[in-house]
């Protein structure tokens, strides 16, 4: 009896130990999986696209259960927006786009990203919409089709065909995203064609968004237990356990900040001008070193920033042509003709440089005017210095010897040699010369000076010979 009891107790302890070992080896529950939070403020550009893509890659490596993309964009570049959407659609980790804080908006590019996300959320007193693509720079002859009477932006009428094509493409794109996520397709098309907007409460009623949350903590509580269908190729649906999840905030590092700064079109254009003028000054005054170093670094940073932006190659060519005219004017003065052409070429090129539909990425007109005026002042200064140099009397060279006195130091069969301003020159005269005789230069014939003897003063009366 006692043995049987001991055996049962031993088996019970062994079973409990086995269960404890299995529990220790069991995978971490979904509730412990982290949630990554990424905040993107300002226009959607190359820097934002790079940050979002790297954050989604990190979420996949760390097996996060959710990525929260907190947005407050006034718009953005079409290429950067589509890059973010491609990354979201390819992500094995669900993405929740959250328009916050209160008072924020998801205009234009932000609306597309919201529609592409697995979960769409907004804070109170926020809005989204106004997703009509617009062109910056030179306006089309017929104006923006979205502003024509009746609001029918899609009617291709003659010269507005390009604008209608752009709007139809954007409409088809957002309709596809709305159908993929089961959101309001009609309003999505209306946001593109008529540039309408919705506040958060109306967006929730129309099934444009899924959640209204006051802050990230409130969003995590509301998403607890929600089942999210992942895109094809990434497994089936996943159930979120976000109430007690660890929220990891992804702050921008130095590379993100530098990329965001350099990719600003205005700064890139200014760096381009600083680089060109720095190198030009160094070439005109070799040995200063500092202008050349600053110019070289600025030029490389400008090229790095420009290669990430949608550049209009015609505008870039005009800017480079204008800079070439400035260089030519500096070395071959044309009394301002080439310089004026360079200023005009630079101004038109700066206006056309950025091929974007986002005003936030256009180069401000005051900046273009300021840089053009600065270039004109530099050209004017170069022309003024050239005119002064041409009007200044010569202070060196053989032509300055005319009228100078000289002393004959040697005579031979071909003429004589004289000392002129401390230099030995071949001289020739109409009459024979003798060493020690004083002469005056009257003309220059290649490397021979024409001279005439200087009459010696008469000796005073009574002097002995």
Secondary structure, 3 states (H helix, E strand, C coil): CHHHHHHHHHHHHHHHHHHHHHHHHCCCCHHHCCEEEEEEECCECHHHHHHHHHHHHHHHHCCCCEEEEEEECCCECHHHHHHHHHHHHCCCCCEEEEECCCCCEEECHHHHHHHHCCEEEECCCCEEECCCCCCCCCCCCCCCHHHCHHHCCCCCCHHHHHHHHHHHHHHHHHHHHHHHHCCCHHHHHHHHHCCCEEEHHHHHHCCCCCEECCCHHHHHHHHCCCEECCCCCCCCCEECCCCCCCEEEECCCHHHHHHHHHCCHHHHHHHHHHHHHHHHHHHHCCCCCHHHHHHHHHHHHHHHHHCCCCECHHHHHHHHHHHHHHHHHHHCCCCCHHHHHHHHHHHHHHHHCECCCCHHHCCCHHHHHHHHHHHHHHHHHHHHHHHHHHHCCCCCCHHHHCCCEEEEEEEECCEEEEEECCEEEEEECCCCCCCCCEEEEEEEECCEEEEEECCCCCCCCCCCC
